[in-house]
Amino acid sequence: MSWPSHDADTRSWIPRHRQGSRADRALTEIEVSIPPRIADLPYAPSGPVARAHEDAVIAVARLEAGYGQHLAPLADFLLRSESVASSKIEHIDAGWRAFGTAVAGGKASEEARSQLAAVRTLAALVTAAAEGPITLDSILEAHRLLMAPDFYTAQDSGSLRTVQNWIGGSDYTPIDALFVPPPPELVAELMDDLIAFVGRIDLPILAQAAIAHAQFESIHPFTDGNGRIGRALISAVLRRRGLTQRVTVPLASAMLADTGRYFSQLNGYRKGLVDEFIEYVAVATIHSCEAAQESARALADLPAQWSARAKPRANSADESVLAALLDTPIFNADRAQKITGTTEASVYRALGRLTEVGILEVLSENKRNRIWAATDVLAELDGLSAAIGKRTTHNR
């Protein structure tokens, strides 16, 4: 289907600092990309794109109906998987153990805190979308949450950029950049246009989410965090339109599997190749949902496996911990004591036994805040991302 490409405009460039190469210092003009206004544009997929779109919507509905409504822990599991994969696209990867330590409130690395902030960001944006229209304020609040762990980026968080940014090329100027977004004076207007677009209900749902993401990345409204907020916007649109009620489609793992193709597809959108981008997102959705269903089945089988391995006594602390592991796979001693309702000594003995048989793993040995995690759940988180990546690269 016909879709307008981005325009290009030449703007004056006045460097803020006399840094970089001779070419950086001599730069006086840059070419910026100007996204089209899309608030009122029609879109209807046809042919192979329409079939892929329909198959993707069915895959999401099947995941939601088959597991989202009957396996409550799947919601948190998929939310964390999507957020961590989205962070990895930005080269932020603390590893699951460090991330788990951050989840339980332990002393964590900067990368682990950033990944946890991405989880909270996605949760907040999706929750806001479930409760009402997606607004600029909800996106700005999501950005504040995402940037909160870093003192320096937090100072500029929650507000649209007032400077020119760019992707790739020099650290000092947009020379040789891969993409130069629109100038800052156009950002507010373009974001208003995008908010109007995501508020429509006359568009195919997944297509609307895909276009919203590509348009957001093209506007690049923040100085940092655009990729993670833009990918979270996909989930927010799906929730706002009612396609999802509990689950989060772990699309970022498909994008992570081949980031070169992902960025190439975004560039294609900027050339007006909207059908290709929507088909890309639709196929990624199908692979993600199929792999998520396999993870859901594996998670559902874990409690019986744990009981067979640990053989807990009826009404024991061990049994109480096992019963809560899918809902709370990462926890500290205080949380375990609340779950079991027993003494501290009894809790530590139970945790020791479950660790000895390999059901739990100690993530942090800090005496003040020791942290445990369900080994099988952590393994399944890694397994889901790998399974999506394998499907993505095998079927492209």
Contacts in CASP RR format, 6 or more apart in sequence:
PFRMAT RR
TARGET T0000
AUTHOR 0000-0000-0000
METHOD contacts of the structure
MODEL  1
MSWPSHDADTRSWIPRHRQGSRADRALTEIEVSIPPRIADLPYAPSGPVA
RAHEDAVIAVARLEAGYGQHLAPLADFLLRSESVASSKIEHIDAGWRAFG
TAVAGGKASEEARSQLAAVRTLAALVTAAAEGPITLDSILEAHRLLMAPD
FYTAQDSGSLRTVQNWIGGSDYTPIDALFVPPPPELVAELMDDLIAFVGR
IDLPILAQAAIAHAQFESIHPFTDGNGRIGRALISAVLRRRGLTQRVTVP
LASAMLADTGRYFSQLNGYRKGLVDEFIEYVAVATIHSCEAAQESARALA
DLPAQWSARAKPRANSADESVLAALLDTPIFNADRAQKITGTTEASVYRA
LGRLTEVGILEVLSENKRNRIWAATDVLAELDGLSAAIGKRTTHNR
1 43 0 8 1.000
1 44 0 8 1.000
1 45 0 8 1.000
1 46 0 8 1.000
1 274 0 8 1.000
1 275 0 8 1.000
3 41 0 8 1.000
3 43 0 8 1.000
3 272 0 8 1.000
3 273 0 8 1.000
3 274 0 8 1.000
3 275 0 8 1.000
4 36 0 8 1.000
4 41 0 8 1.000
4 272 0 8 1.000
5 36 0 8 1.000
5 270 0 8 1.000
5 271 0 8 1.000
5 272 0 8 1.000
6 33 0 8 1.000
6 34 0 8 1.000
6 35 0 8 1.000
6 36 0 8 1.000
6 218 0 8 1.000
6 270 0 8 1.000
6 271 0 8 1.000
6 272 0 8 1.000
7 33 0 8 1.000
7 34 0 8 1.000
7 36 0 8 1.000
8 31 0 8 1.000
8 32 0 8 1.000
8 33 0 8 1.000
8 34 0 8 1.000
9 31 0 8 1.000
9 32 0 8 1.000
9 34 0 8 1.000
10 29 0 8 1.000
10 30 0 8 1.000
10 31 0 8 1.000
10 32 0 8 1.000
11 29 0 8 1.000
11 30 0 8 1.000
11 31 0 8 1.000
11 32 0 8 1.000
11 164 0 8 1.000
11 183 0 8 1.000
12 28 0 8 1.000
12 29 0 8 1.000
13 27 0 8 1.000
13 28 0 8 1.000
13 29 0 8 1.000
13 30 0 8 1.000
13 164 0 8 1.000
13 173 0 8 1.000
13 174 0 8 1.000
15 24 0 8 1.000
15 25 0 8 1.000
15 27 0 8 1.000
15 172 0 8 1.000
15 173 0 8 1.000
17 172 0 8 1.000
18 25 0 8 1.000
19 25 0 8 1.000
19 172 0 8 1.000
20 170 0 8 1.000
20 171 0 8 1.000
20 172 0 8 1.000
20 173 0 8 1.000
21 170 0 8 1.000
23 175 0 8 1.000
24 170 0 8 1.000
24 172 0 8 1.000
24 173 0 8 1.000
24 175 0 8 1.000
27 173 0 8 1.000
27 174 0 8 1.000
27 175 0 8 1.000
30 164 0 8 1.000
30 173 0 8 1.000
30 174 0 8 1.000
30 175 0 8 1.000
30 180 0 8 1.000
31 180 0 8 1.000
32 164 0 8 1.000
32 180 0 8 1.000
32 181 0 8 1.000
32 182 0 8 1.000
32 183 0 8 1.000
33 179 0 8 1.000
33 180 0 8 1.000
33 181 0 8 1.000
33 182 0 8 1.000
33 218 0 8 1.000
33 270 0 8 1.000
34 182 0 8 1.000
34 186 0 8 1.000
35 182 0 8 1.000
35 190 0 8 1.000
35 215 0 8 1.000
35 218 0 8 1.000
35 219 0 8 1.000
35 270 0 8 1.000
37 190 0 8 1.000
37 193 0 8 1.000
38 193 0 8 1.000
38 194 0 8 1.000
38 197 0 8 1.000
38 211 0 8 1.000
38 215 0 8 1.000
39 193 0 8 1.000
39 194 0 8 1.000
39 196 0 8 1.000
39 197 0 8 1.000
40 196 0 8 1.000
41 197 0 8 1.000
43 203 0 8 1.000
43 204 0 8 1.000
43 207 0 8 1.000
43 208 0 8 1.000
43 211 0 8 1.000
43 274 0 8 1.000
44 50 0 8 1.000
44 204 0 8 1.000
45 52 0 8 1.000
45 53 0 8 1.000
45 204 0 8 1.000
45 207 0 8 1.000
45 275 0 8 1.000
45 278 0 8 1.000
48 279 0 8 1.000
49 275 0 8 1.000
49 278 0 8 1.000
49 279 0 8 1.000
49 282 0 8 1.000
52 278 0 8 1.000
52 279 0 8 1.000
52 282 0 8 1.000
52 283 0 8 1.000
52 286 0 8 1.000
53 204 0 8 1.000
53 206 0 8 1.000
53 207 0 8 1.000
53 278 0 8 1.000
53 279 0 8 1.000
53 282 0 8 1.000
55 282 0 8 1.000
55 286 0 8 1.000
56 206 0 8 1.000
56 281 0 8 1.000
56 282 0 8 1.000
56 283 0 8 1.000
56 285 0 8 1.000
56 286 0 8 1.000
56 289 0 8 1.000
57 205 0 8 1.000
57 206 0 8 1.000
57 243 0 8 1.000
59 285 0 8 1.000
59 286 0 8 1.000
59 289 0 8 1.000
59 290 0 8 1.000
60 206 0 8 1.000
60 238 0 8 1.000
60 243 0 8 1.000
60 244 0 8 1.000
60 247 0 8 1.000
60 249 0 8 1.000
60 285 0 8 1.000
60 289 0 8 1.000
61 243 0 8 1.000
62 289 0 8 1.000
62 293 0 8 1.000
63 247 0 8 1.000
63 249 0 8 1.000
63 289 0 8 1.000
63 292 0 8 1.000
63 293 0 8 1.000
63 296 0 8 1.000
64 243 0 8 1.000
64 244 0 8 1.000
64 245 0 8 1.000
64 246 0 8 1.000
64 247 0 8 1.000
66 293 0 8 1.000
66 296 0 8 1.000
67 74 0 8 1.000
67 247 0 8 1.000
67 292 0 8 1.000
67 293 0 8 1.000
67 296 0 8 1.000
67 300 0 8 1.000
68 74 0 8 1.000
68 75 0 8 1.000
68 245 0 8 1.000
68 246 0 8 1.000
68 247 0 8 1.000
68 296 0 8 1.000
69 245 0 8 1.000
69 246 0 8 1.000
71 296 0 8 1.000
71 299 0 8 1.000
71 300 0 8 1.000
71 326 0 8 1.000
72 246 0 8 1.000
72 327 0 8 1.000
73 299 0 8 1.000
73 326 0 8 1.000
73 327 0 8 1.000
73 329 0 8 1.000
74 246 0 8 1.000
74 247 0 8 1.000
74 292 0 8 1.000
74 295 0 8 1.000
74 296 0 8 1.000
74 299 0 8 1.000
75 246 0 8 1.000
75 247 0 8 1.000
75 248 0 8 1.000
76 327 0 8 1.000
77 295 0 8 1.000
77 299 0 8 1.000
77 377 0 8 1.000
77 380 0 8 1.000
77 381 0 8 1.000
78 247 0 8 1.000
78 248 0 8 1.000
78 249 0 8 1.000
78 250 0 8 1.000
78 292 0 8 1.000
79 119 0 8 1.000
79 122 0 8 1.000
79 123 0 8 1.000
79 126 0 8 1.000
79 248 0 8 1.000
80 103 0 8 1.000
80 119 0 8 1.000
80 381 0 8 1.000
81 248 0 8 1.000
81 250 0 8 1.000
81 253 0 8 1.000
81 381 0 8 1.000
81 384 0 8 1.000
81 385 0 8 1.000
82 122 0 8 1.000
82 231 0 8 1.000
82 235 0 8 1.000
82 248 0 8 1.000
82 249 0 8 1.000
82 250 0 8 1.000
82 251 0 8 1.000
82 252 0 8 1.000
82 253 0 8 1.000
83 115 0 8 1.000
83 118 0 8 1.000
83 119 0 8 1.000
83 121 0 8 1.000
83 122 0 8 1.000
83 228 0 8 1.000
83 232 0 8 1.000
83 252 0 8 1.000
84 93 0 8 1.000
84 96 0 8 1.000
84 99 0 8 1.000
84 115 0 8 1.000
84 118 0 8 1.000
84 119 0 8 1.000
84 381 0 8 1.000
84 385 0 8 1.000
85 250 0 8 1.000
85 252 0 8 1.000
85 253 0 8 1.000
85 255 0 8 1.000
85 256 0 8 1.000
85 385 0 8 1.000
86 118 0 8 1.000
86 122 0 8 1.000
86 227 0 8 1.000
86 228 0 8 1.000
86 231 0 8 1.000
86 232 0 8 1.000
86 252 0 8 1.000
87 93 0 8 1.000
87 114 0 8 1.000
87 115 0 8 1.000
87 118 0 8 1.000
87 228 0 8 1.000
88 252 0 8 1.000
88 256 0 8 1.000
89 227 0 8 1.000
89 231 0 8 1.000
89 252 0 8 1.000
89 255 0 8 1.000
89 256 0 8 1.000
89 259 0 8 1.000
89 262 0 8 1.000
90 225 0 8 1.000
90 227 0 8 1.000
90 228 0 8 1.000
92 111 0 8 1.000
92 114 0 8 1.000
92 115 0 8 1.000
92 118 0 8 1.000
93 111 0 8 1.000
93 115 0 8 1.000
94 102 0 8 1.000
94 108 0 8 1.000
94 109 0 8 1.000
94 111 0 8 1.000
94 112 0 8 1.000
94 114 0 8 1.000
94 115 0 8 1.000
95 111 0 8 1.000
95 112 0 8 1.000
96 378 0 8 1.000
96 381 0 8 1.000
96 382 0 8 1.000
97 361 0 8 1.000
97 363 0 8 1.000
97 373 0 8 1.000
97 378 0 8 1.000
98 108 0 8 1.000
98 109 0 8 1.000
98 111 0 8 1.000
98 112 0 8 1.000
99 108 0 8 1.000
99 112 0 8 1.000
99 115 0 8 1.000
99 116 0 8 1.000
100 108 0 8 1.000
100 112 0 8 1.000
100 330 0 8 1.000
100 363 0 8 1.000
100 371 0 8 1.000
100 373 0 8 1.000
100 378 0 8 1.000
101 107 0 8 1.000
101 108 0 8 1.000
101 112 0 8 1.000
101 363 0 8 1.000
101 364 0 8 1.000
101 371 0 8 1.000
102 108 0 8 1.000
102 109 0 8 1.000
102 112 0 8 1.000
102 113 0 8 1.000
102 115 0 8 1.000
102 116 0 8 1.000
103 116 0 8 1.000
103 119 0 8 1.000
103 330 0 8 1.000
104 330 0 8 1.000
104 331 0 8 1.000
104 332 0 8 1.000
104 335 0 8 1.000
104 363 0 8 1.000
104 364 0 8 1.000
104 369 0 8 1.000
104 371 0 8 1.000
105 332 0 8 1.000
105 369 0 8 1.000
105 371 0 8 1.000
106 332 0 8 1.000
106 364 0 8 1.000
106 366 0 8 1.000
106 369 0 8 1.000
106 371 0 8 1.000
107 364 0 8 1.000
107 366 0 8 1.000
107 369 0 8 1.000
108 116 0 8 1.000
110 149 0 8 1.000
110 150 0 8 1.000
113 149 0 8 1.000
114 149 0 8 1.000
114 150 0 8 1.000
116 149 0 8 1.000
117 145 0 8 1.000
117 146 0 8 1.000
117 147 0 8 1.000
117 148 0 8 1.000
117 149 0 8 1.000
118 146 0 8 1.000
118 228 0 8 1.000
120 145 0 8 1.000
121 142 0 8 1.000
121 143 0 8 1.000
121 145 0 8 1.000
121 146 0 8 1.000
121 228 0 8 1.000
121 229 0 8 1.000
121 232 0 8 1.000
122 232 0 8 1.000
122 235 0 8 1.000
122 248 0 8 1.000
124 138 0 8 1.000
124 141 0 8 1.000
124 142 0 8 1.000
124 145 0 8 1.000
125 134 0 8 1.000
125 138 0 8 1.000
125 139 0 8 1.000
125 142 0 8 1.000
125 229 0 8 1.000
125 232 0 8 1.000
125 233 0 8 1.000
125 235 0 8 1.000
125 236 0 8 1.000
126 232 0 8 1.000
126 235 0 8 1.000
126 236 0 8 1.000
126 239 0 8 1.000
126 248 0 8 1.000
128 134 0 8 1.000
128 135 0 8 1.000
128 138 0 8 1.000
128 141 0 8 1.000
128 142 0 8 1.000
128 236 0 8 1.000
129 138 0 8 1.000
129 236 0 8 1.000
129 237 0 8 1.000
129 239 0 8 1.000
129 240 0 8 1.000
130 239 0 8 1.000
130 240 0 8 1.000
130 245 0 8 1.000
132 240 0 8 1.000
133 199 0 8 1.000
133 240 0 8 1.000
134 195 0 8 1.000
134 198 0 8 1.000
134 199 0 8 1.000
134 233 0 8 1.000
134 236 0 8 1.000
134 237 0 8 1.000
134 240 0 8 1.000
135 195 0 8 1.000
136 191 0 8 1.000
136 192 0 8 1.000
136 195 0 8 1.000
138 236 0 8 1.000
139 191 0 8 1.000
139 229 0 8 1.000
139 233 0 8 1.000
140 158 0 8 1.000
140 159 0 8 1.000
140 160 0 8 1.000
141 158 0 8 1.000
142 229 0 8 1.000
142 232 0 8 1.000
143 157 0 8 1.000
143 158 0 8 1.000
143 222 0 8 1.000
143 225 0 8 1.000
143 229 0 8 1.000
144 154 0 8 1.000
144 157 0 8 1.000
144 158 0 8 1.000
146 157 0 8 1.000
146 225 0 8 1.000
146 228 0 8 1.000
146 229 0 8 1.000
147 153 0 8 1.000
147 154 0 8 1.000
147 156 0 8 1.000
147 157 0 8 1.000
147 158 0 8 1.000
147 224 0 8 1.000
147 225 0 8 1.000
148 154 0 8 1.000
148 157 0 8 1.000
153 223 0 8 1.000
153 224 0 8 1.000
156 223 0 8 1.000
156 224 0 8 1.000
157 222 0 8 1.000
158 222 0 8 1.000
160 184 0 8 1.000
160 187 0 8 1.000
160 188 0 8 1.000
160 191 0 8 1.000
160 221 0 8 1.000
160 222 0 8 1.000
161 184 0 8 1.000
161 187 0 8 1.000
161 220 0 8 1.000
161 221 0 8 1.000
161 222 0 8 1.000
161 223 0 8 1.000
162 184 0 8 1.000
163 184 0 8 1.000
163 223 0 8 1.000
164 174 0 8 1.000
164 180 0 8 1.000
164 181 0 8 1.000
164 183 0 8 1.000
164 184 0 8 1.000
165 181 0 8 1.000
165 220 0 8 1.000
165 223 0 8 1.000
166 174 0 8 1.000
166 177 0 8 1.000
166 178 0 8 1.000
166 179 0 8 1.000
166 180 0 8 1.000
166 181 0 8 1.000
167 177 0 8 1.000
167 178 0 8 1.000
167 179 0 8 1.000
167 180 0 8 1.000
167 181 0 8 1.000
167 220 0 8 1.000
168 176 0 8 1.000
168 177 0 8 1.000
168 178 0 8 1.000
168 179 0 8 1.000
169 175 0 8 1.000
169 176 0 8 1.000
169 177 0 8 1.000
169 178 0 8 1.000
170 176 0 8 1.000
170 177 0 8 1.000
174 180 0 8 1.000
178 263 0 8 1.000
179 267 0 8 1.000
179 270 0 8 1.000
181 218 0 8 1.000
181 219 0 8 1.000
181 220 0 8 1.000
182 190 0 8 1.000
182 218 0 8 1.000
182 219 0 8 1.000
182 220 0 8 1.000
187 219 0 8 1.000
187 221 0 8 1.000
190 219 0 8 1.000
190 221 0 8 1.000
191 219 0 8 1.000
191 221 0 8 1.000
194 212 0 8 1.000
194 215 0 8 1.000
194 216 0 8 1.000
194 219 0 8 1.000
197 208 0 8 1.000
197 211 0 8 1.000
197 212 0 8 1.000
197 215 0 8 1.000
198 208 0 8 1.000
198 212 0 8 1.000
198 233 0 8 1.000
198 236 0 8 1.000
198 237 0 8 1.000
198 240 0 8 1.000
199 240 0 8 1.000
200 208 0 8 1.000
201 241 0 8 1.000
205 237 0 8 1.000
205 238 0 8 1.000
205 241 0 8 1.000
205 242 0 8 1.000
205 243 0 8 1.000
206 238 0 8 1.000
206 243 0 8 1.000
206 278 0 8 1.000
206 281 0 8 1.000
206 282 0 8 1.000
206 285 0 8 1.000
207 278 0 8 1.000
208 237 0 8 1.000
208 241 0 8 1.000
209 233 0 8 1.000
209 234 0 8 1.000
209 237 0 8 1.000
209 238 0 8 1.000
209 241 0 8 1.000
209 281 0 8 1.000
210 234 0 8 1.000
210 277 0 8 1.000
210 278 0 8 1.000
210 280 0 8 1.000
210 281 0 8 1.000
210 282 0 8 1.000
211 269 0 8 1.000
211 274 0 8 1.000
211 277 0 8 1.000
211 278 0 8 1.000
212 233 0 8 1.000
212 234 0 8 1.000
212 237 0 8 1.000
213 230 0 8 1.000
213 231 0 8 1.000
213 233 0 8 1.000
213 234 0 8 1.000
213 281 0 8 1.000
214 266 0 8 1.000
214 269 0 8 1.000
214 270 0 8 1.000
214 274 0 8 1.000
214 277 0 8 1.000
215 269 0 8 1.000
216 226 0 8 1.000
216 229 0 8 1.000
216 230 0 8 1.000
216 233 0 8 1.000
217 226 0 8 1.000
217 227 0 8 1.000
217 230 0 8 1.000
217 266 0 8 1.000
218 266 0 8 1.000
218 269 0 8 1.000
218 270 0 8 1.000
220 226 0 8 1.000
222 229 0 8 1.000
231 251 0 8 1.000
231 252 0 8 1.000
231 255 0 8 1.000
234 249 0 8 1.000
234 251 0 8 1.000
234 281 0 8 1.000
235 244 0 8 1.000
235 248 0 8 1.000
235 249 0 8 1.000
235 251 0 8 1.000
238 244 0 8 1.000
238 249 0 8 1.000
239 245 0 8 1.000
247 292 0 8 1.000
249 285 0 8 1.000
249 288 0 8 1.000
249 289 0 8 1.000
249 292 0 8 1.000
250 288 0 8 1.000
250 291 0 8 1.000
250 292 0 8 1.000
250 384 0 8 1.000
250 385 0 8 1.000
250 388 0 8 1.000
251 281 0 8 1.000
251 284 0 8 1.000
251 285 0 8 1.000
251 288 0 8 1.000
253 288 0 8 1.000
253 291 0 8 1.000
253 384 0 8 1.000
253 385 0 8 1.000
253 388 0 8 1.000
253 389 0 8 1.000
253 392 0 8 1.000
254 284 0 8 1.000
254 285 0 8 1.000
254 287 0 8 1.000
254 288 0 8 1.000
254 388 0 8 1.000
254 389 0 8 1.000
254 391 0 8 1.000
254 392 0 8 1.000
255 262 0 8 1.000
255 284 0 8 1.000
256 385 0 8 1.000
256 389 0 8 1.000
257 388 0 8 1.000
257 389 0 8 1.000
257 390 0 8 1.000
257 392 0 8 1.000
257 393 0 8 1.000
258 392 0 8 1.000
258 393 0 8 1.000
258 396 0 8 1.000
261 280 0 8 1.000
261 396 0 8 1.000
265 276 0 8 1.000
265 277 0 8 1.000
265 280 0 8 1.000
266 277 0 8 1.000
268 276 0 8 1.000
268 277 0 8 1.000
269 276 0 8 1.000
269 277 0 8 1.000
283 395 0 8 1.000
284 392 0 8 1.000
287 388 0 8 1.000
287 389 0 8 1.000
287 391 0 8 1.000
287 392 0 8 1.000
287 395 0 8 1.000
288 388 0 8 1.000
290 391 0 8 1.000
291 384 0 8 1.000
291 387 0 8 1.000
291 388 0 8 1.000
291 391 0 8 1.000
292 384 0 8 1.000
292 388 0 8 1.000
294 387 0 8 1.000
295 380 0 8 1.000
295 383 0 8 1.000
295 384 0 8 1.000
295 387 0 8 1.000
298 380 0 8 1.000
299 326 0 8 1.000
299 377 0 8 1.000
299 380 0 8 1.000
302 325 0 8 1.000
302 326 0 8 1.000
302 374 0 8 1.000
302 376 0 8 1.000
302 377 0 8 1.000
303 322 0 8 1.000
303 323 0 8 1.000
303 325 0 8 1.000
303 326 0 8 1.000
305 376 0 8 1.000
306 322 0 8 1.000
306 325 0 8 1.000
306 359 0 8 1.000
306 376 0 8 1.000
307 319 0 8 1.000
307 322 0 8 1.000
309 357 0 8 1.000
309 358 0 8 1.000
309 359 0 8 1.000
310 318 0 8 1.000
310 322 0 8 1.000
310 353 0 8 1.000
310 354 0 8 1.000
310 357 0 8 1.000
310 359 0 8 1.000
312 318 0 8 1.000
312 319 0 8 1.000
312 322 0 8 1.000
313 319 0 8 1.000
316 350 0 8 1.000
317 340 0 8 1.000
317 341 0 8 1.000
317 342 0 8 1.000
317 346 0 8 1.000
317 347 0 8 1.000
317 349 0 8 1.000
317 350 0 8 1.000
318 350 0 8 1.000
318 353 0 8 1.000
318 354 0 8 1.000
320 339 0 8 1.000
320 340 0 8 1.000
320 341 0 8 1.000
320 342 0 8 1.000
320 350 0 8 1.000
321 336 0 8 1.000
321 339 0 8 1.000
321 340 0 8 1.000
321 350 0 8 1.000
321 351 0 8 1.000
321 354 0 8 1.000
322 354 0 8 1.000
322 359 0 8 1.000
324 339 0 8 1.000
325 359 0 8 1.000
325 374 0 8 1.000
325 377 0 8 1.000
326 374 0 8 1.000
326 377 0 8 1.000
328 335 0 8 1.000
328 339 0 8 1.000
329 373 0 8 1.000
329 374 0 8 1.000
329 377 0 8 1.000
329 378 0 8 1.000
330 363 0 8 1.000
330 371 0 8 1.000
330 372 0 8 1.000
330 373 0 8 1.000
330 374 0 8 1.000
331 339 0 8 1.000
331 371 0 8 1.000
331 372 0 8 1.000
331 373 0 8 1.000
332 369 0 8 1.000
332 370 0 8 1.000
332 371 0 8 1.000
332 372 0 8 1.000
333 344 0 8 1.000
333 347 0 8 1.000
333 348 0 8 1.000
333 351 0 8 1.000
333 369 0 8 1.000
333 370 0 8 1.000
336 347 0 8 1.000
336 350 0 8 1.000
336 351 0 8 1.000
336 372 0 8 1.000
337 343 0 8 1.000
337 344 0 8 1.000
337 347 0 8 1.000
340 346 0 8 1.000
340 347 0 8 1.000
340 350 0 8 1.000
351 360 0 8 1.000
351 372 0 8 1.000
352 360 0 8 1.000
354 360 0 8 1.000
355 361 0 8 1.000
355 362 0 8 1.000
355 372 0 8 1.000
358 375 0 8 1.000
359 374 0 8 1.000
359 375 0 8 1.000
359 376 0 8 1.000
360 372 0 8 1.000
360 373 0 8 1.000
360 374 0 8 1.000
360 375 0 8 1.000
361 372 0 8 1.000
361 373 0 8 1.000
361 374 0 8 1.000
361 375 0 8 1.000
361 378 0 8 1.000
362 370 0 8 1.000
362 371 0 8 1.000
362 372 0 8 1.000
363 371 0 8 1.000
363 372 0 8 1.000
363 373 0 8 1.000
364 370 0 8 1.000
364 371 0 8 1.000
END
